[in-house]
Amino acid sequence: MYIQRDTYLEQLKNSRFNGQIKVITGIRRCGKSFLLFRIYHDHLREEGVKEENIIKIVLDDDAYTQLCDPYELSKYIRSRVTDKDQKFYVFIDEVQYAISKEETRNPDTPIRLYSVLNGLIHLGNVDVYVTGSNSKFLSKDVMTEFRGRGDVIHIYPLSFKEYYDYVGGEKAEAYEQYAMFGGLPFVLTKNTDEKKAHYLSNLFSEVYFRDIVERYRVDLDSILAQLTDTLCSSIGSLTNANKLSKTLASVGGRKVSSETIAAYIGYLSDSFLFREAKRFDVKGKRYFQYPCKYYCADIGLRNARLNFRQQEESHIMENIIFNELVSRNYCVDVGVVELTETAEDGKRHQKHYEIDFVVNKGSTKYYIQSALIMDTEKKTKQELRSLLRVNDSFRKIVITKTHAKPWTDETGILHIGLYQFLLDKDVFMS
């Protein structure tokens, strides 16, 4: 199976020999290694780069255990860079294995790997690419530890367009499969729904939870599992650590502090399993401290974690739209419009209207509402009322689960069908 990831390949091509360390991050099993070791490798070979000039190291393979010592890693790579007049490409997979537990737990202990990678860049004829599955070790440290020499490329599970370009067929049928089993590439190698479900379910216990428990020395692994279930079952719902702590206590009968819950949410986020969407006051131009929403990085993982029991179509669609917007490099918040309105009794009341997504990229902003269907006048008014209460000039959009071509109503709101939104990244411009 060979799924082309053109967007990420272009990012790698454009960052080639830019004097920075390319840090490729993303949830485990999303295709980072395949992108680097197959797609980008093949591109370099097609351009005439010799195989011996591409130095490949896989640190989670026991054949490379010795190279988990940063100094041994440096020695090995430098021994392969044999000609100063030639260019060399260094690919290091799962680079966090070269960072010791002591280095990660003690902020005063320097992380040796970073100086090794910076040293390779200083050679001038070496281009360095590393992959990793944890933002705490990589993304958050890049600007400081790499002294401005880090270039982060975040990889997501397959978008619906990448998925559909591979599977083809009827769009609606492909979407239903995608909404059930998600976009982790290896899922597409499974030929039955049972095998897909089994693969996704096992990822939590055999990969994700094991990584988190070992990395952060989690004592309450059952609480971590319950928290994950709760977040999966409440995608698109406002929550916070204190509320989650109370929910877990009522369900499991075990009290856990909100501080512990907040820490565990941080671990899940650092492992890219969930992403937070903060609440933004549209009129006041400020963020609320809490509550916020959490969305799962892959909808198939979310469904598998809940044993495919909770198939709330509107919430799943909202999660898929959120992931699509994030993968297009938008900053995505949850919008709140606060208005003072006069009730029938003459009293003035503060009303909050929610906008599913406030989407920003540079100076561009969109307000987006996710609506499964709008088949009645009442439903239409309900879905559009928050957008109609925003008075600025930025585009207001509603996405519905239809094949409809984009059209603009008399209030200026742009209506887009879900399939066109997912398959055309420039649809907002139409």
Beta strands, then each sheet from edge to edge (+ up, - down):
strand 1: 21-25
strand 2: 54-58
strand 3: 88-93
strand 4: 126-132
strand 5: 150-154
strand 6: 274-277
strand 7: 279-281
strand 8: 286-287
strand 9: 293-296
strand 10: 331-342
strand 11: 348-361
strand 12: 364-371
strand 13: 395-400
strand 14: 407-408
strand 15: 414-417
sheet 1: 2+ 3+ 4+ 1+ 5+
sheet 2: 6+ 9-
sheet 3: 8+ 7- 10- 11+ 12- 13- 15- 14+
end
